[in-house]
């Protein structure tokens, strides 16, 4: 499932001379799109298969990034009991863990829904909006966007390698 938003490549190209907010949003949406593309046409078994020494899998990457989206954008709101902050290496590792219910379809849909929610939350604030954060003291929306671009792009690189190891498929689009 790929999000039904404007083509992220076209949006990214149009953003090349846009303002800071337009560029940040375009880069993040581009990497979100590529992550979902990495799951297209792959079986649940292949998405969950370990191909590297770590527990990193295609499905686990999507599950992890869904949690990352939820944590970082919801921190811009008043934190609630459902908000879970990764406080240790073990918490981060656990966010990749899969269950029997974690199909490509379900994980893709959950990620797309969380990204839509993240866009909605971010759209309420200016880049300089600052909130308290339990580990960093304070963060701005600008910092959250830059961090999400960095983390999503890094994991999309992992997904690209895992997909190539699975079936030889390469490329961002």
C-alpha positions in Angstrom: 0.0 0.0 0.0 1.5 3.3 -1.0 0.0 6.5 0.3 -2.5 8.4 -2.0 -0.7 11.7 -1.8 0.9 13.7 -4.7 3.8 12.0 -6.3 6.7 12.5 -3.8 9.3 12.7 -6.5 7.5 15.6 -8.2 6.8 17.2 -4.8 10.5 17.0 -3.9 11.5 18.5 -7.2 9.1 21.4 -6.8 10.4 21.9 -3.2 13.9 22.5 -4.5 13.4 26.2 -4.4 10.7 26.3 -1.8 10.9 27.5 1.8 12.3 25.6 4.7 9.0 24.0 5.7 8.2 22.9 2.2 11.6 21.3 1.8 11.5 19.5 5.2 8.0 18.2 4.6 8.9 17.1 1.0 12.1 15.2 2.1 10.3 13.4 4.9 7.4 12.4 2.7 9.8 11.2 0.0 11.5 8.8 2.4 8.2 7.7 3.8 7.0 6.8 0.3 10.2 4.9 -0.5 9.8 2.8 2.7 6.3 1.8 1.6 7.6 1.0 -1.9 10.1 -1.4 -0.5 7.3 -3.5 0.8 5.3 -3.7 -2.4 5.2 -7.1 -4.0 6.9 -8.8 -1.1 5.4 -11.7 0.9 4.8 -11.6 4.6 7.4 -14.3 5.1 10.1 -12.5 3.1 9.3 -9.2 4.9 9.9 -11.0 8.3 12.9 -12.9 7.2 16.3 -12.1 8.8 18.9 -11.6 6.2 21.6 -9.9 8.3 23.1 -10.8 11.7 20.9 -8.4 13.6 17.2 -8.8 14.0 16.5 -6.2 11.4 13.8 -7.2 8.9 11.8 -5.2 6.3 8.7 -5.7 8.4 10.5 -4.7 11.6 11.8 -1.5 10.0 8.3 -0.5 9.1 7.0 -1.4 12.6 9.9 0.6 14.2 9.3 3.7 12.0 5.6 3.6 12.8 6.5 3.9 16.5 9.1 6.6 15.8 6.5 8.7 13.9 4.0 8.2 16.8 6.5 9.1 19.5 8.1 12.2 17.9 5.0 13.9 16.5 2.8 13.2 19.5 5.4 14.7 21.8 4.4 18.0 20.2 1.0 17.5 21.9 0.4 17.0 25.6 1.8 13.5 26.2 -0.7 10.9 27.2 -0.4 7.4 28.7 -0.2 5.8 25.2 3.0 7.7 24.4 6.0 5.5 24.8 9.5 7.0 24.7 12.5 4.8 23.8 14.7 5.2 26.9 17.2 2.4 26.2 18.8 0.3 23.6 16.5 -2.5 24.6 13.4 -0.4 24.0 14.7 0.5 20.5 15.4 -3.2 19.7 12.0 -4.2 21.0 10.3 -1.8 18.6 11.4 -4.0 15.7 9.9 -7.2 17.2 7.2 -8.8 15.1 4.0 -10.7 16.1 1.9 -13.2 14.2 -0.5 -10.4 13.2 2.2 -8.3 11.6 1.5 -8.7 7.9 2.9 -6.5 5.1 -0.6 -5.1 4.6 -1.3 -4.3 8.2 2.2 -2.8 8.8 2.0 -0.7 5.7 -1.5 0.6 6.6 -0.5 1.3 10.2 2.6 3.2 9.0 0.6 5.2 6.4 -2.0 6.1 9.0 0.6 7.2 11.5 2.3 9.3 8.9 -1.0 11.0 8.1 -1.5 11.7 11.8 2.0 13.1 12.0 1.4 15.4 9.1 -1.8 16.6 10.8 -0.1 17.3 14.1 2.9 19.0 12.5 0.5 21.2 10.4 -0.8 22.8 13.6 2.6 24.3 14.5 5.3 26.6 13.2 8.8 25.2 12.9 9.9 27.2 16.0 7.2 25.6 18.2 9.1 24.2 21.2 7.8 21.5 23.7 9.4 19.9 26.7 10.9 16.4 26.1 11.7 13.9 28.9 15.2 13.1 27.6 16.3 16.2 25.6 14.8 18.9 27.7 13.1 20.7 24.8 12.6 20.0 21.1 11.2 22.2 18.3 9.1 21.0 15.4 12.1 21.8 13.2 14.3 19.5 15.2 11.6 16.7 15.1 11.3 17.1 11.3 15.1 17.0 10.7 15.4 14.0 13.1 12.6 12.1 11.3 14.2 12.8 7.9 17.5 11.4 9.2 16.1 8.4 10.9 13.6 7.5 8.1 16.3 7.9 5.4 18.8 5.8 7.4 16.2 3.0 7.8 15.1 3.3 4.2 18.7 2.6 3.3 18.5 -0.6 5.4 15.3 -1.5 3.7 16.9 -1.0 0.3 19.6 -3.5 1.1 17.2 -6.0 2.6 15.0 -5.8 -0.4 17.9 -6.3 -2.7 19.0 -9.4 -0.7 15.4 -10.7 -0.9 14.7 -10.5 -4.6 17.3 -8.3 -6.3 15.0 -5.3 -6.4 16.8 -2.0 -6.1 16.1 1.7 -6.5 14.1 4.4 -4.6 11.0 4.3 -6.8 
